[in-house]
Amino acid sequence: MSTVEEIKRACVTKLTVAERTQLLEWLRELDDDWDHRIERDAANGKLDRLFDEADRDFESGRCKPL
């Protein structure tokens, strides 16, 4: 199984409500871990180059309003 559609058809649709709840909780934990790693990397300066690039793009007018 390599795509989301395959996983959904083969597995997720066969889960009980309780099992889907457990899966959702696990996915949320993964998201929280990802968020914490990004926050830690930003605090440690690992993303400074990207922040600087975004600032330069904004200042030079290469950004569009959303």
C-alpha positions in Angstrom: 0.0 0.0 0.0 1.6 3.2 -1.1 -1.1 5.7 -1.6 -3.7 7.3 0.7 -6.5 5.9 -1.4 -5.1 2.4 -1.2 -4.8 2.7 2.6 -8.3 4.1 3.0 -9.8 1.3 0.9 -7.8 -1.6 2.3 -7.7 -0.5 6.0 -9.3 2.6 7.3 -12.8 1.8 6.0 -12.7 -1.5 7.9 -11.8 0.0 11.3 -14.3 0.2 14.1 -15.3 3.6 15.5 -13.0 3.0 18.5 -10.1 2.0 16.2 -10.6 5.1 14.0 -10.6 7.2 17.2 -7.2 5.7 18.1 -5.9 6.3 14.6 -7.0 10.0 14.8 -5.3 10.5 18.1 -2.1 9.0 16.8 -2.2 11.2 13.7 -2.7 14.3 15.9 0.3 13.3 18.0 2.4 13.1 14.8 1.2 16.6 13.9 2.1 17.9 17.4 5.6 16.3 17.2 6.1 17.9 13.7 5.0 21.3 15.1 7.3 21.1 18.1 10.3 20.1 15.8 9.6 23.2 13.6 9.4 25.4 16.6 12.6 24.0 18.0 14.4 24.4 14.7 13.2 28.0 14.3 14.4 28.8 17.9 17.8 27.3 17.1 18.2 29.3 14.0 18.0 26.4 11.6 15.3 28.2 9.6 16.9 31.6 9.5 18.0 31.2 5.9 14.4 30.5 4.8 13.1 33.4 6.8 15.6 35.7 5.2 14.8 34.4 1.7 11.1 35.0 2.4 11.8 38.6 3.6 13.9 39.3 0.5 11.1 38.0 -1.7 8.5 40.1 0.0 10.7 43.3 -0.1 11.4 42.8 -3.8 7.7 42.5 -4.6 7.8 38.8 -5.6 4.9 37.9 -3.2 1.2 38.1 -4.0 -1.5 38.8 -1.4 -3.5 35.7 -0.5 
